[in-house]
Amino acid sequence: MSEQTECNCQKTKERSEKEYKDLINRLNRIEGQVRGIKGMVERDVYCIDILVQVAAVNAALNSFNKLLLSNHIKTCVTKDIQEGKEETVDELVTVLQKLMK
């Protein structure tokens, strides 16, 4: 579906075409919002106006995280638990703790 970037990830996940497109579309919108904020800074836009846009980006990222996490639990976590891979629950707890900081 897409070229993978290098990371220290050892696991991969095949996503349905619908899930892939939804995630990419959300990321493209977020990327556009961030570019818009950069442009606002470059144009010396009033601080409050920029902060409002930053809040919108944060909300969009949170929405992205919720969708990705939901898909992860419904697919990867469920599959691993069914296969007896209990360490996946620990991994999920760890990532939830990071997300809730």
N, C-alpha and C positions, 0 to 999 in steps of 0.2 A: 504494500500500500504506500509506504513512504520510505525514504532512505533514513536509516537509523543513525543518530548521532552517537559519537563515542561516549560511553559512561562506564562506571564501575559496576553496572547492573549485571547480574548473572542470570536473572530470569527475564523472560520476554512474555508478551501476551498478544495473541492474535485477536484483533477486534473486528466486529462485523463492520460492513461498509457504512451502515447507518451510524454506529457509535463513533467510528473514525471521523466521518464527515462532521458530525455534531461537535466533537471535541476540537477539531481543526477550525471549524467556523467560529467557535467561541474564542479560541486563541487568536485568530486573525482579528476579531473585533477588539480584543484586549490590546493587541499590538498596535492597532490603529489609535485606540484611546491614549496609549502611552506616547505615541508619536505626537498626538495632538497636545498633550501636556508639555512635551518638549518644546513644541512650537509656541505655546503660551508663554513659557519661560523666556524663550528667545525674543518674543515680542513685548516683554515686560508687562504682561497682563497682571492685574491686581491679584494679590496673594489669595484672597478668599475665593476668587473664581477658580484659581488653580487647585486649591484645597478641595473644592466641591468636585472637580473632575478626578482628583486622586481618590476621593471617597467612592466615586462611581467605579473606578478601576478595582479598588479593593473589593467592592461588592461583586463585581464580575468574576474576580479570581475566586472568591468564596463560593460562588455559584458553580464555577468550573470544578472546584475541589469536591463539592457535594455530589455532583454528577459522577465524577471519576471514582470517588469513594463508594458510592452506591453501586456502580457497575462492578467495582472490584469485589465487594462483598457478595453480590449476587452471582458472580462467576468464579473468580480465583479462590476466594475464601471458602465458598460452599464446596467447590470441587476438592480442595485440599482436605477439608474436614471429612468429607465422604471417603477420601483415600487414606484417612488416618494420620494426616500430617498436622498434628496438633501445634507445631511450632508456628504455623501460620496465624494462629490466634495471638500468640505473643507478638508477632510482627505487626499485626493489626493494632494491638493495644499501644505499642511503641509509636506507631505513626499517628494514632489518635492523640496521644499525649503531645506530640510535636505540633499537631494542627491546632491544639487548644491553648497554646502559649499566648 
